Amino acid sequence: MIKKLMLALATLVASAGFAFAQVDVNKADAAALDGVKGVGPSMSKAILDERAKGEFKDWADLQGRIKGLGDKKAAKLSEAGLVVNGKGKEGAAAAKPVAKDAKPSQTADAKAAT
């Protein structure tokens, strides 16, 4: 009984790890690309078609070769787990509103200290 429970728990933990796995555009198939929030069948086809011409070097290369993939969309895809050569988009985390809220509070603290 305990062995079955441990096996079920191990399976649950392993499957949860797959749900948050990163998807590399240079290695993923269409199904894996479609699994990233924000990537649909047309975008995954465009990625696979362009990748057939040569691997993507970095995010700038991916954005230049995939129509309609701007900075904002690329940052969202990076946050959803899409990577290029194992790297997320630079500045993707900075696009979150939390980073913007930190500056005014620091300024208010500096004024209060003077």
C-alpha positions as CSV (number, residue, x, y, z in Angstrom):
1,M,0.0,0.0,0.0
2,I,2.8,2.4,0.9
3,K,4.7,1.6,-2.3
4,K,1.6,2.4,-4.4
5,L,1.2,5.7,-2.5
6,M,4.8,6.6,-3.0
7,L,4.7,5.7,-6.7
8,A,1.5,7.9,-7.2
9,L,3.2,10.8,-5.3
10,A,6.4,10.5,-7.5
11,T,4.3,10.4,-10.6
12,L,2.4,13.5,-9.5
13,V,5.7,15.4,-8.8
14,A,7.2,14.4,-12.1
15,S,4.2,15.4,-14.1
16,A,4.0,18.8,-12.3
17,G,7.6,19.4,-13.3
18,F,6.7,18.9,-17.0
19,A,4.0,21.4,-16.8
20,F,6.5,24.2,-16.1
21,A,9.2,23.0,-18.4
22,Q,10.9,25.4,-20.7
23,V,10.4,24.9,-24.5
24,D,13.4,25.7,-26.7
25,V,12.4,26.9,-30.2
26,N,15.4,25.1,-31.7
27,K,14.5,21.7,-30.3
28,A,10.7,21.6,-29.8
29,D,8.2,20.0,-32.1
30,A,4.9,21.5,-33.1
31,A,3.0,20.0,-30.1
32,A,5.5,21.4,-27.6
33,L,5.4,24.8,-29.2
34,D,1.6,24.8,-29.1
35,G,1.8,24.0,-25.4
36,V,3.3,27.4,-24.7
37,K,0.6,30.0,-23.8
38,G,0.5,32.5,-26.6
39,V,1.8,30.2,-29.3
40,G,-0.9,28.9,-31.7
41,P,-0.7,26.5,-34.6
42,S,0.1,29.3,-37.1
43,M,3.0,30.6,-35.1
44,S,4.4,27.1,-34.3
45,K,4.3,26.4,-38.1
46,A,6.1,29.6,-38.9
47,I,8.7,28.8,-36.2
48,L,9.3,25.3,-37.7
49,D,9.4,26.6,-41.2
50,E,12.0,29.2,-40.4
51,R,14.0,26.8,-38.2
52,A,14.2,24.4,-41.2
53,K,16.3,27.2,-42.9
54,G,18.6,27.4,-39.9
55,E,18.5,27.5,-36.1
56,F,17.6,30.7,-34.3
57,K,20.7,32.3,-32.8
58,D,19.0,34.5,-30.2
59,W,15.7,36.3,-29.5
60,A,16.5,39.1,-32.0
61,D,17.0,36.5,-34.7
62,L,13.7,34.8,-33.8
63,Q,11.8,38.2,-33.7
64,G,13.3,39.2,-37.1
65,R,12.3,36.0,-38.8
66,I,8.8,35.4,-37.3
67,K,6.2,37.9,-38.6
68,G,4.3,39.7,-35.8
69,L,6.6,38.8,-33.0
70,G,7.5,42.1,-31.4
71,D,9.2,42.8,-28.0
72,K,6.0,42.7,-26.0
73,K,4.8,39.4,-27.4
74,A,8.3,37.9,-27.1
75,A,8.5,39.0,-23.4
76,K,5.1,37.3,-22.7
77,L,6.2,34.1,-24.5
78,S,9.5,34.1,-22.6
79,E,7.6,34.4,-19.3
80,A,5.4,31.5,-20.4
81,G,8.5,29.3,-20.8
82,L,9.7,29.8,-24.4
83,V,13.5,30.0,-24.7
84,V,16.0,30.4,-27.5
85,N,19.1,28.3,-27.0
86,G,18.2,27.9,-23.3
87,K,17.9,31.6,-22.7
88,G,14.8,33.7,-21.9
89,K,14.2,37.1,-23.4
90,E,16.3,39.8,-21.8
91,G,14.1,42.2,-19.8
92,A,11.1,39.9,-19.8
93,A,10.8,40.1,-16.0
94,A,11.2,43.9,-16.1
95,A,8.0,44.2,-18.1
96,K,6.0,43.2,-15.0
97,P,4.3,46.1,-13.2
98,V,5.9,45.1,-9.9
99,A,9.3,46.6,-11.1
100,K,7.6,49.9,-11.9
101,D,6.0,50.2,-8.4
102,A,9.4,49.8,-6.8
103,K,10.7,53.2,-8.0
104,P,8.1,55.5,-6.6
105,S,8.3,53.9,-3.1
106,Q,12.1,54.3,-3.2
107,T,11.8,58.0,-4.1
108,A,9.3,58.5,-1.3
109,D,11.6,56.8,1.2
110,A,14.5,59.0,0.1
111,K,12.4,62.2,0.6
112,A,11.2,61.0,4.0
113,A,14.8,60.5,5.1
114,T,15.8,64.1,4.3
